[in-house]
Amino acid sequence: MNLFICRLTAATLLALSSAWAAEPAVAPAIPSADATPPESALATYQALSASQSRNYDRTQDISPRQMLLLLEVCERTGASLGQMLATGEHESARTWNDHVRPTLNDGSLGSASGVWQFMPGTFHRIVKRFGTQLLAASEADPTAGREHLDLGEGPFSDAQVRGLIQETVDGKRGADDEELKRLRHNFAVLAFAKHYLSVDSGARTPEEDYLYHFLGAEQGRRVLALAQGEARNTLSVKPVETPLPVAAPPALAVADVRASIRATAATISRDEILMPAERRLSPVVRQRAPSRVSVQWAPVTASQKSAFDYMIASLKPNAAALERSADRARVPTPRVGSAIWSPPTPAIPPPVSSEWGFAADSPVVTGNLGMFYRDGQGQTQPYTWGEFMDHLAQRVRAKDQPAMVRAKYGVGFGLTGGDLPQRAFNPAIESKAATFRHEISGEVLVPEALVTGPLGPDETRWYKNRLAALIQQGEDQPLETLPPETLAALRHLTMLSPDLSDASTAHPEVSEALRAFRKLVGKDQPDDPAHLNRLMPAERIALAIYDQRLARYAALQAAQQASMSDAADLSRIKTMPVGLQNAAAPHVSVLQTALAERGLLKQPTEKVVWRDRQRKKHVTYKAVPFVGVVGKATQAAIRSFQWRHGLRDTQGVLDAVTLGMLGLTPMGPEIFRPLSGPECAIDETGVTTPACEIPSSNRHTQPVDVILPDVRLARGWEWESGPAANESERDQEPPSP
């Protein structure tokens, strides 16, 4: 009976585990545009692009078709899925509009276009340099299980798009080519271009990647050096300064020359009269007073005053005269201060430098006011370069970009940037098992991360195929009524009562269950308020995958329950007679070896002390086989194995499912019977463990001796004789008396 149950369980598990592989590994077949004349098709497409270029409606989220293409591109190129989502959402102003263009201050539209806002020159450069790699990545790859990716979109078929790319690589199309510009509205081509732009720039962090995408590699490295260097606290925007006109000195008329000479002579004479005589002058010079010059003072005209100012400014002051003037102006400071205390005048900090900032009227600043100013359109509070980088990191979610994958897809992927590390199952950290429910086994106890963790390759392929099928069938719109499989999945996740039969999302319990599911897996609420209580296509597929996982663990745990009636109980072996313990020891030893091979149990070692020919002492450790003694370490290893694989904790009972996943045959009461064979002991009450042949964990049909052969020393070495030769230590549990 137990054999029949085990075979039935194995067949069920094989069918569940191969469900993903049963899906054909085909690329999503996205229908191309109808065949229309190129002129009319281009005109229609151009009109559509013009009408959507100013559509900044933020209630439109990434579409299922865009999600499918982006997942396909990242899987083929190894690009970070989270980084592509973060930059695309920020560059498109959260619209995911393939035709959106930036609006400048004067109301006109900028040259950048597409979800990732490519300039014509940048797009042409990337396609010309990486076009060959782009075409190769989108072709079929049988070794990786990938089919041909259709690049057709809008008026261009797949062949036409590939022809445009190849002609650009060959240098036949330039940056001003109108048809090449239209490819910036092709989501798949633009996603490839975004990846190759990151490769071209050599960015190492999310901040660098967006900075190089935003400013170009050269300007991006300059800004990065400013933000990380001594200019970190300088302003990122330099105010526009209007230079003052420098007036040239007016030319003197001929009639004013004499007046200027007289005025200059009068000034010099007055300075000499007021200046005291120097002591080092001779007495003869002192007795001779300078003769006074009779000067007639006349009103100074405006032109003369300007000329005088210019001439005075050009004169060099006499050093001795300046020193004497400073001595006369020196006033002794009082020794006693004021009786009334007043706080010292605070030092006014110097103004923040803006020497290294972008000009306030530059297109980089005027087209991205929110990135350079705290008050955005106010343009009065520019960021410093350090604040600029911190603000940029927040806007592109540099620290948690992989979280955007779950926010959009409802699942994580085992791709680059496909999920946060803490979302994956960590076998090194044991946690309490979550409780789920299923018709197969009733209550299902399994770690939550095993159910909601990132998808593997087969599950990722199934996700893509299922999403492509919904798009082709026209079922990629939000639903107001839950399908039966979605309703069952919410019940299995214990988010919906089994007694509720109403599948309408307008029902309070159903809408609350959807919100609870989104919170559990990290899915964002829909951007459109009208879709808040509806089932999104990505959520529908995610629930189907999680329900398949629960069904698998439910089947495993149900099979455990069915096989436990005839299974051996390790916790009771210690209480059995010594003869029965010795009979079970070889089987337990094989179990312990299988656990040790998976890193769950430490292999026992023996300390060996020996001397060489020079009588020099050596100590080595060699691995020895398990003796088959059951202890706490063995039982803890079994519990850890069951917990890691979504099995129930059987409290030491060796169920057939656990042994089967370890590669061992079932162990029932027969392990306590004496084994037959020429090497087996006949006396059941003997204390020595029999060296018998039993099935191996790796070869079920071939026997293996659990006692390893003796290790011989190399020639020129000898075993240590005397008491030291018997010195040995076994790193395992002592047998019970």
Summary of the structure (lengths in Angstrom):
residues: 737
radius of gyration: 42.8
end to end distance: 36.9
largest distance: 148.9
contacts: 2043
relative contact order: 0.09
helix: 47%
strand: 8%
